[in-house]
Amino acid sequence: NGLAAMARRHQPGLLVVDRTVSGQNENYRTPENQVPGQLLPYPWETCMPMATSWSYVPTDNYKSPGTIVRMLCRIVARGGCLLLNIGPSPEGDFAPDAYDRLRKVGEWMKVNSEAIYETRPIRPYEQGDWVFTLRRDGNVYAILLAKDDQATLPNQVVIPPEILGGRTRVQLLGFGELQASEGGSAKPVFTIPESARGKLRDHYAWAFKLQKPGS
């Protein structure tokens, strides 16, 4: 307690992780090698190795890019952050699989980062293969998670009405605005153009930006 108090006097913005020992020193919690199954009402961060080991193992199996993307989306929708560990080799390098995952996850983030960065959870948080996030500007994001890394964007989607609410403008990140084609105002169906399905074929998850009229 004394050490943390002294450190905070010199650095008021200091964050302390007390390894899940609750108390005045703990700024956030760090569930290790697991993703909590629901929204947690306090700051937290999942600590997860990209492979199976925290340290370098030449023959280790790395999580697929889609597994990492979908894990990130669920964590953010549940109010957490993701710390992704990569163990370097004795030469200070990463395995080729690690570079491959970083590149592919980075490509996904270039398109969908606004649905992840500077967001917070929003009810109902998630529903089936959908997870939801909210930005301070009021824009809501419904993220459809693929079943696996080979799954493609379907021809049509029904955004859960609980999250759509009065938001009538729907934009598919990486493509553009969509129009409701059928289903009525309570449960509109959005048809995904073939051009969008081809462009976003290998994206592991697809983010839909929901905006109110005039925004």
C-alpha positions as CSV (number, residue, x, y, z in Angstrom):
1,N,0.0,0.0,0.0
2,G,2.8,2.4,0.9
3,L,4.7,1.8,-2.3
4,A,1.7,2.4,-4.5
5,A,0.8,5.6,-2.5
6,M,4.3,6.9,-2.9
7,A,4.4,6.2,-6.6
8,R,1.0,7.9,-7.1
9,R,2.3,11.0,-5.4
10,H,5.1,11.3,-8.0
11,Q,2.9,10.1,-10.9
12,P,-0.8,10.9,-10.3
13,G,-1.9,9.2,-13.5
14,L,-0.2,5.9,-12.6
15,L,-2.2,2.7,-13.1
16,V,-1.6,-0.2,-10.8
17,V,-2.6,-3.8,-11.5
18,D,-2.8,-5.8,-8.4
19,R,-3.2,-9.2,-10.0
20,T,-6.9,-9.5,-9.0
21,V,-6.2,-8.7,-5.4
22,S,-9.0,-6.3,-4.8
23,G,-8.4,-3.1,-2.8
24,Q,-7.3,0.5,-3.1
25,N,-4.3,-0.3,-5.2
26,E,-6.2,-2.0,-8.0
27,N,-7.1,0.2,-11.0
28,Y,-8.2,-2.7,-13.3
29,R,-8.3,-6.5,-13.3
30,T,-6.6,-8.8,-15.7
31,P,-8.3,-12.2,-16.4
32,E,-5.5,-14.3,-17.8
33,N,-5.9,-16.6,-20.8
34,Q,-9.7,-16.3,-20.6
35,V,-12.5,-14.1,-21.9
36,P,-15.2,-13.4,-19.3
37,G,-18.6,-14.6,-20.5
38,Q,-20.5,-11.4,-19.8
39,L,-20.2,-7.6,-19.3
40,L,-18.1,-6.8,-16.2
41,P,-18.9,-3.6,-14.2
42,Y,-15.3,-2.6,-13.6
43,P,-12.2,-1.9,-15.7
44,W,-10.6,-5.1,-17.0
45,E,-8.2,-6.4,-19.6
46,T,-7.9,-10.0,-21.0
47,C,-4.3,-11.1,-21.2
48,M,-4.0,-13.7,-23.9
49,P,-1.1,-15.3,-25.8
50,M,-1.4,-15.2,-29.6
51,A,-0.1,-18.8,-29.6
52,T,-0.5,-21.4,-26.7
53,S,2.6,-20.4,-24.8
54,W,3.6,-17.0,-23.3
55,S,7.2,-17.6,-24.3
56,Y,8.7,-18.5,-27.7
57,V,8.1,-22.1,-28.8
58,P,9.3,-22.8,-32.4
59,T,6.5,-25.3,-33.2
60,D,3.7,-23.5,-31.4
61,N,0.2,-23.2,-32.8
62,Y,-1.0,-19.6,-33.3
63,K,-4.7,-18.5,-33.1
64,S,-6.2,-17.7,-36.5
65,P,-6.7,-14.1,-37.6
66,G,-10.4,-14.5,-37.4
67,T,-10.2,-16.0,-33.9
68,I,-8.3,-13.0,-32.7
69,V,-10.6,-10.5,-34.4
70,R,-13.8,-12.1,-33.0
71,M,-12.2,-12.4,-29.5
72,L,-11.4,-8.7,-29.6
73,C,-14.9,-7.7,-30.7
74,R,-16.5,-9.8,-27.8
75,I,-14.1,-8.4,-25.3
76,V,-14.8,-4.8,-26.3
77,A,-18.6,-5.4,-26.3
78,R,-18.2,-6.7,-22.7
79,G,-16.4,-3.6,-21.6
80,G,-12.8,-4.9,-21.7
81,C,-9.5,-4.5,-23.4
82,L,-7.3,-7.1,-25.0
83,L,-3.6,-7.5,-24.3
84,L,-2.2,-9.9,-26.9
85,N,1.1,-11.5,-26.1
86,I,3.7,-12.6,-28.6
87,G,6.8,-14.4,-27.3
88,P,10.0,-13.4,-29.2
89,S,12.7,-15.9,-30.2
90,P,16.2,-15.9,-28.6
91,E,17.2,-13.6,-31.6
92,G,14.5,-11.2,-30.7
93,D,12.3,-12.0,-33.7
94,F,8.8,-13.3,-34.0
95,A,7.6,-16.5,-35.7
96,P,6.3,-16.0,-39.3
97,D,2.8,-17.0,-38.1
98,A,2.9,-14.1,-35.7
99,Y,3.7,-11.6,-38.4
100,D,0.9,-13.1,-40.6
101,R,-1.6,-12.6,-37.8
102,L,-0.5,-9.0,-37.1
103,R,-0.8,-8.1,-40.7
104,K,-4.3,-9.6,-41.2
105,V,-5.7,-8.2,-37.9
106,G,-4.2,-4.8,-38.9
107,E,-5.9,-4.9,-42.2
108,W,-9.2,-5.6,-40.5
109,M,-8.6,-2.7,-38.1
110,K,-7.9,-0.3,-40.9
111,V,-11.5,-0.8,-42.0
112,N,-13.3,-1.3,-38.7
113,S,-11.3,0.5,-36.1
114,E,-14.0,3.1,-35.4
115,A,-16.2,0.3,-34.1
116,I,-13.5,-0.7,-31.6
117,Y,-11.4,2.3,-30.5
118,E,-12.9,4.9,-28.0
119,T,-16.1,2.8,-27.7
120,R,-18.1,1.5,-24.7
121,P,-20.6,-1.2,-24.3
122,I,-24.3,-0.7,-25.0
123,R,-27.3,-2.8,-24.2
124,P,-28.1,-5.5,-25.0
125,Y,-24.3,-5.9,-25.5
126,E,-24.5,-8.9,-27.7
127,Q,-27.1,-11.2,-29.3
128,G,-26.1,-14.5,-31.0
129,D,-23.4,-13.7,-33.5
130,W,-23.9,-9.9,-33.1
131,V,-22.0,-7.7,-30.6
132,F,-22.5,-4.0,-30.1
133,T,-20.4,-0.9,-29.2
134,L,-21.2,2.8,-28.8
135,R,-19.1,5.9,-29.5
136,R,-19.4,9.2,-27.6
137,D,-20.8,10.9,-30.7
138,G,-23.9,8.6,-30.4
139,N,-23.1,6.3,-33.3
140,V,-23.7,2.7,-32.5
141,Y,-22.0,-0.3,-34.2
142,A,-23.5,-3.7,-34.7
143,I,-20.7,-6.2,-35.5
144,L,-21.6,-9.4,-37.1
145,L,-19.1,-12.2,-36.2
146,A,-18.4,-14.8,-38.8
147,K,-19.0,-18.4,-37.8
148,D,-15.4,-19.2,-38.8
149,D,-12.5,-17.9,-40.9
150,Q,-14.0,-19.3,-44.1
151,A,-17.5,-17.7,-43.6
152,T,-18.5,-14.9,-46.0
153,L,-20.8,-12.0,-45.5
154,P,-24.4,-13.2,-46.1
155,N,-26.7,-11.9,-48.9
156,Q,-29.0,-10.3,-46.4
157,V,-28.8,-9.4,-42.7
158,V,-31.3,-8.5,-40.1
159,I,-29.8,-6.2,-37.5
160,P,-31.4,-6.9,-34.1
161,P,-34.2,-4.3,-33.6
162,E,-33.2,-3.9,-30.0
163,I,-30.0,-2.1,-31.1
164,L,-31.3,-0.6,-34.3
165,G,-34.0,1.4,-32.5
166,G,-34.7,4.7,-34.4
167,R,-31.5,4.6,-36.3
168,T,-32.5,4.5,-39.9
169,R,-29.1,5.2,-41.5
170,V,-27.0,2.0,-41.8
171,Q,-23.5,2.0,-43.2
172,L,-21.4,-1.1,-43.8
173,L,-17.8,-0.1,-42.9
174,G,-15.5,-0.6,-45.8
175,F,-18.3,-0.3,-48.3
176,G,-20.9,2.4,-47.7
177,E,-24.6,3.0,-46.9
178,L,-27.2,0.3,-47.1
179,Q,-30.9,0.5,-47.7
180,A,-33.6,-1.6,-46.0
181,S,-35.2,-3.8,-48.6
182,E,-38.0,-5.5,-46.8
183,G,-39.3,-6.7,-43.4
184,G,-41.1,-3.5,-42.3
185,S,-39.9,-0.8,-40.0
186,A,-39.8,-3.1,-36.9
187,K,-37.5,-5.7,-38.4
188,P,-35.9,-4.4,-41.7
189,V,-33.9,-6.7,-43.9
190,F,-30.7,-5.2,-45.4
191,T,-29.5,-6.7,-48.7
192,I,-25.7,-6.8,-49.1
193,P,-24.6,-6.0,-52.7
194,E,-22.4,-8.6,-54.3
195,S,-19.7,-5.9,-54.7
196,A,-19.6,-5.5,-50.9
197,R,-19.6,-9.2,-50.3
198,G,-16.6,-9.6,-52.6
199,K,-14.7,-6.6,-51.2
200,L,-15.2,-7.8,-47.6
201,R,-14.9,-11.5,-48.3
202,D,-12.2,-12.4,-45.8
203,H,-13.0,-10.0,-43.0
204,Y,-13.8,-12.4,-40.1
205,A,-16.4,-9.9,-38.8
206,W,-18.4,-7.0,-40.4
207,A,-19.2,-3.7,-38.6
208,F,-22.5,-1.9,-39.4
209,K,-22.6,1.8,-38.3
210,L,-26.0,2.8,-37.1
211,Q,-26.9,6.5,-37.2
212,K,-30.0,8.6,-36.5
213,P,-31.5,10.7,-39.3
214,G,-29.5,13.9,-39.9
215,S,-26.4,12.7,-38.1
